[in-house]
Each structure stands twice: as structure tokens, then as C-alpha cells.
Amino acid sequence: MRFILVLLALLLASVSAFAECGFLLWAEDSWTQSGDKGTSTWLNWKLIETKSSLAQCEASSRAKIKSVAEAIRKSGHDDKVEIKGNIVHTEVIRNNSFSFHTTRYLCVPDSIDPRPKSP
């Protein structure tokens, strides 16, 4: 009987720990730039914010995508902006150079780090 009570207590503790889990909104930015000096590529991850539920995180992600796309479009440049789901892709082509910038927004539980592991 004591074993069952201990097992039940552990089960309840794990359920409440899962219920308290937050969600993190991450942005994965990648750039490719080419010009007279060759081509360069960069990759960067940035933690944007923490939300208490997945629904809140996804709503924040949609708002961020809309805000970023509108800011780029209003910048007055002739940049091409494309949104596909949780990804904002921008292309800039001027004279003899081009630049591609992609941002992917990702909501994950706060116990997960989506960044690639270093070798």
C-alpha cells in the first residue's frame, strides 16, 4: 500500500511539473550575402520571449512575423518579402550583390534548447 501511495505522489508531481512548463519563442536567423568580395553565410539563434502556454507562444510568433514583414515592406526598399508559415524570407538584389535573410520562429517547451549542438 505504501508503494502505491509513493507511486501516486510521484505521478502527481510529474503531472504538475508538466502543467507548469512554459514555452519559449526562438528565432533562427540565417543570412547569405554575396558581392565583390565573395559570399558569406551566418546563422544565429535568439531567444525572443517566454509564454505560459503553447497557444500564447504561437500567437506571439504570428504577431512577430506580421510585425517584421510590415516593417520590411514599409522600409521603402524594393526588398522581396515572403511569409511561409513560421518563416519570413527576404531577398535584396542591388547592382552586383544580393542578400538573403530567413528568420524561422519556433515555439518549444522551456526544457528544450533547439540550437544545434557544437561538435
N, C-alpha and C positions, 0 to 999 in steps of 0.2 A: 504494500500500500504506500509506503514511504517513497519507493522508487517512482510510482505513478505520480505522486504529488511533485516530486523534483522534476520529472519529465514535463509535467504540465506547466510548472513555473518557468522552465527554460523555453518552452514553446511560446508562452505568453510574452516573455521578454523579447524573443526574436521577432514576433509579430509587431510589438510596439516599436521596436527599433526600426523595422522596415517602414512602418507608418510615419515615423519621424524623419525619414530620408528626404533630403532636399534634392533639387535638380539644378545643375549648372548649365548656363548658356555659354558655349565656347564659340570662338570664331577662328577658323583656319584660313589664313591668308596666303595666297601664292601669287607671285609676280614673275613675269618673264618680260625682259626688256632687251631690245636689240637696237643697235645704232652703229656708228662709225667705229666704235671700239670693241665690237663683238656683242655676244649675247650673254646675259646674266639671268639667273633664276634664284629666287628666295622663297623660303617657306617660314611662316611664323604662326604660332598659336597664341591666342589671347583669351583669358577668362573675362567674360563680359559682366555677368551677374549671377546671383543665386536666387532661385524661386522655391517656394514650398511645395509646389506640385508640378507634374509634367504639363498639365494644361496651361498653367501660368507661364511656364518656361516657353512652350510653343507659341503662345500668344505674344510674348515678348520678342521672340525670334521673328515672327511675322511683322511686327511693328518696326523692328530694327531694319529688316530687309526693305520695307517700304520707305522708311526714312532715308536710308543710304541711297537707294535708287533715285528718289526725288532730288536729293542734294546733288547727285552727279548730273542729273538731267538739267537742273537749274543753274549749273556752273557756267553755262554759256559756251562750253566747248562742244565740238561735234562728236563727242565720245559715244560709242555704241554701248548701250546698257541692256543686258538680257537677264531676266529672272527665270530660273527653273527650280521650282520647289523651294528648297532652303539654300539656294546658291545664287549669288549675284556675280555676273561676269561682265567685265568692262574691257573694251578694246579701244585703244587710241593709236591712230596711224597719222603721223605727221612727217612730211618730207621724206627723209631716208631712214626713219626709225619707227618702231612700233612698240607698244606696251600692252600686255595682257594682265589683268588683275582679276583674280577669282577669290571670293570670300564664301566659305561654306559655314553656315550656322548650325550648331549641333547641341541638342539638349541631352544630357546624360545624368544618371544618378550621381550624387556627390561622392560616392565611393569609387567612381571610375575616372581615370585620367585617360582621355582619348589620344593624347600626344604619343607619337611613335617612341618606342624605347631606343635609347642610344646603344649602338653596337659595342 
